[in-house]
Amino acid sequence: MEIELRKVQTKKDLRQFIAFQNKLYKGNKYWCPPMRMDEINTLSRAKNPAFDFCEAEYWIAYHGGEPVGRIAGIINHKANERWNEKLVRFGWIDFIDDPEVSRVLLETVEAWGRSKGMDGIHGPLGFSDMDNEGMLIKGFEEMATLASIYNFPYYVEHMEKHGFGKAADWVQYEFDIPPTIPDKVERLSLLVKEKYKLRIIKAKKSKDLLPYAPKMFKTLNSAFSELYGYTQLTQKQMDMYVKAYFGFVRPEYISFVVDEHDDVVGFGVSMPSLTKALQKCDGKLFPFGFLYILRAIKKNDVIDMYLNGVRPDYHGKGVNALYYNEMHRAYIKGGIKKAVTNPQLEDNAKALTIWKNFNGRQHLTRRCWIKHFGGSETAKQ
């Protein structure tokens, strides 16, 4: 099979790069289309502040004039310096079930990485941890979420065939929302608040959260600092995420725990699931996509739990119980029946312990693959 590889150079090319995924997964009932506008903003050098410390190239593979695959190559210089490594990232990878297509795509990123002085490749990863990451290796017949990657099962076979090994795995849980909050949980929450002089921000409107959103991201930076491949968010990135997402959140499904100095020491961020709404509009906001999304935000019985974290100096003090208790209360009031967690590293015991208290199941697993150009398959320690 003769493959022609074209580098993305124009806005039209970028639209085709984004649209390929929609073509490949058309009619798939488990795939959640990303918001196309978000994809454009993330991949645009002019709009994504991550390009202050990243460089990237994108390619589309063609056969017979038709697109058959795509891939992004990213070098996050900040992450490489933080982890003392020289790795090129691959992301936005999709391809038809032909090993020749995936081989050409991956080897193109490898060659680009070598030309930049890199000695290995890993992914799927984005510019930062706020981008979707990890290739699905378990749960191909489970519904995806906006904040996670879906791919066909054959992707895994291709990665193994091309000599990639495991670097890290992320797991996700799905659980039913208990109809009541146990008294012991209420008592524990009250005890933690009083002992450490903490309080929960009670927001009636999304704008009430805006003064605390930048503080949340600073806590996120410290809470996530030791997670695989994490890169500290810059102020420009924080400002972008606050502007992009905090204007349409449901404030009752977001919980910020603050200390005596009004600093955020713990947080939980969740939103009604947008998967079915995005499937209906194919990820496009116009002409009617925004109506599907608004309807899903207002009336839904499934919640996606996007982010949560605790400042390191408050680890082990029950702060996560505080924000989960508050969110649980809001879920019951809002008629939420089911919750899906965000991908969390399988060895992140602090984050995963909380799910043992719920009647749930670990239904999804995603993998970051790695290959050193010398041929070894070693994960980052």
HELIX and SHEET records of a PDB file:
HELIX    1   1 LYS A   11  LEU A   24  1                                  14    
HELIX    2   2 ARG A   36  LEU A   43  1                                   8    
HELIX    3   3 PRO A   49  ASP A   52  5                                   4    
HELIX    4   4 HIS A   77  TRP A   83  1                                   7    
HELIX    5   5 PRO A   99  SER A  115  1                                  17    
HELIX    6   6 TYR A  154  LYS A  161  1                                   8    
HELIX    7   7 ASP A  183  TYR A  196  1                                  14    
HELIX    8   8 SER A  206  LEU A  209  5                                   4    
HELIX    9   9 ALA A  213  ALA A  223  1                                  11    
HELIX   10  10 GLN A  235  TYR A  245  1                                  11    
HELIX   11  11 PRO A  251  TYR A  253  5                                   3    
HELIX   12  12 THR A  275  CYS A  281  1                                   7    
HELIX   13  13 GLY A  289  LYS A  298  1                                  10    
HELIX   14  14 PRO A  312  TYR A  314  5                                   3    
HELIX   15  15 VAL A  319  LYS A  333  1                                  15    
HELIX   16  16 ALA A  349  LEU A  352  1                                   4    
HELIX   17  17 THR A  353  ASN A  357  5                                   5    
SHEET    1   A 7 GLU A   4  LYS A   7  0                                        
SHEET    2   A 7 CYS A  54  HIS A  63 -1                                        
SHEET    3   A 7 GLU A  66  ASN A  76 -1                                        
SHEET    4   A 7 LEU A  87  PHE A  95 -1                                        
SHEET    5   A 7 GLY A 120  GLY A 123  1                                        
SHEET    6   A 7 GLY A 360  HIS A 372 -1                                        
SHEET    7   A 7 MET A 135  LYS A 138 -1                                        
SHEET    1   B12 GLU A   4  LYS A   7  0                                        
SHEET    2   B12 CYS A  54  HIS A  63 -1                                        
SHEET    3   B12 GLU A  66  ASN A  76 -1                                        
SHEET    4   B12 LEU A  87  PHE A  95 -1                                        
SHEET    5   B12 GLY A 120  GLY A 123  1                                        
SHEET    6   B12 GLY A 360  HIS A 372 -1                                        
SHEET    7   B12 GLY A 165  ASP A 176 -1                                        
SHEET    8   B12 LYS A 338  THR A 341 -1                                        
SHEET    9   B12 VAL A 302  VAL A 310  1                                        
SHEET   10   B12 VAL A 264  PRO A 272 -1                                        
SHEET   11   B12 ILE A 254  VAL A 258 -1                                        
SHEET   12   B12 ARG A 199  ILE A 200 -1                                        
SHEET    1   C 8 GLU A   4  LYS A   7  0                                        
SHEET    2   C 8 CYS A  54  HIS A  63 -1                                        
SHEET    3   C 8 GLU A  66  ASN A  76 -1                                        
SHEET    4   C 8 LEU A  87  PHE A  95 -1                                        
SHEET    5   C 8 GLY A 120  GLY A 123  1                                        
SHEET    6   C 8 GLY A 360  HIS A 372 -1                                        
SHEET    7   C 8 GLY A 165  ASP A 176 -1                                        
SHEET    8   C 8 GLN A 344  LEU A 345 -1                                        
END                                                                             
